[in-house]
């Protein structure tokens, strides 16, 4: 991702926050905030943040699934089918 056009110092952020938020909504790409000439933070839109959190959660669940599989915490297809068939039967 190229941030060359969206780099702003923290002093400008403080001065023109409302304007910068409007630009963020319009452009849809994040801003790199600098402080004393060094990268300090990113300012991203709510939708982008939410999408990133969904991706992160999915990645964490995949990692947990791989760990469970490697540690033998899983059921075979026959075991799952057996569980489902027992749930379908009236008591």
matplotlib code that plots the C-alpha trace (Angstrom):
import matplotlib.pyplot as plt

x = [0.0, 1.4, 1.0, 3.0, -0.1, -1.6, 1.2, 0.4, 2.2, 0.4, 0.3, -1.8, -4.0, -4.7, -5.4, -7.6, -9.0, -12.5, -11.1, -8.8, -11.7, -13.7, -10.7, -10.5, -14.1, -13.8, -10.6, -11.1, -7.4, -5.6, -3.4, 0.1, 0.5, 4.0, 5.4, 8.8, 9.3, 8.8, 5.9, 3.7, 0.2, -2.4, -5.8, -8.2, -11.9, -14.3, -15.3, -11.6, -10.9, -13.9, -12.8, -9.3, -10.7, -12.8, -9.7, -7.7, -10.4, -10.6, -6.8, -6.8, -9.5, -7.5, -4.4, -6.5, -8.0, -4.5, -3.3, -6.4, -5.7, -2.0, -2.9, -5.6, -8.6, -11.0, -13.7, -13.9, -16.7, -18.3, -18.3, -19.9, -22.5, -23.3, -23.7, -26.1, -28.1, -28.6, -29.8, -32.4, -34.0, -37.0, -36.7]
y = [0.0, 3.4, 6.1, 8.9, 11.0, 10.4, 11.3, 14.1, 15.4, 15.2, 19.1, 19.2, 16.5, 18.6, 21.7, 20.2, 17.0, 17.5, 18.2, 15.1, 12.9, 14.1, 13.3, 9.9, 9.1, 10.4, 8.7, 5.6, 5.1, 5.4, 8.3, 7.8, 10.2, 11.4, 12.9, 14.7, 13.4, 9.7, 7.4, 7.4, 6.0, 5.2, 6.8, 4.5, 4.5, 2.5, 0.1, -0.7, -1.2, -3.6, -5.6, -5.9, -7.2, -9.8, -10.9, -11.1, -13.1, -15.6, -16.0, -16.6, -19.3, -21.0, -21.1, -22.5, -25.1, -26.1, -26.4, -28.5, -30.8, -31.3, -32.1, -34.6, -32.5, -33.4, -35.7, -37.9, -37.5, -40.7, -39.4, -36.2, -38.0, -40.2, -37.1, -35.5, -38.6, -38.9, -35.3, -35.9, -38.9, -38.0, -39.0]
z = [0.0, -1.0, 1.6, -0.1, -0.8, 2.6, 5.0, 7.5, 10.6, 13.9, 14.0, 10.8, 12.2, 15.3, 13.3, 10.5, 12.0, 10.6, 7.1, 7.3, 8.3, 5.3, 3.1, 4.6, 4.0, 0.4, -0.6, 1.5, 2.0, 5.4, 6.5, 7.9, 10.9, 11.6, 14.8, 14.8, 11.2, 12.1, 11.5, 14.6, 13.7, 11.0, 10.7, 9.0, 8.3, 10.4, 7.6, 6.8, 10.5, 10.9, 7.8, 9.2, 12.5, 10.6, 8.7, 11.9, 13.7, 10.7, 10.7, 14.5, 14.1, 11.3, 13.5, 16.3, 14.0, 12.8, 16.4, 17.4, 14.4, 15.2, 18.8, 17.9, 18.9, 16.0, 15.0, 11.9, 9.4, 10.7, 14.3, 13.2, 11.2, 14.1, 16.4, 13.8, 13.4, 17.2, 17.3, 14.6, 16.3, 18.5, 22.1]

ax = plt.figure().add_subplot(projection="3d")
ax.plot(x, y, z, "-o")
ax.set_aspect("equal")
plt.show()
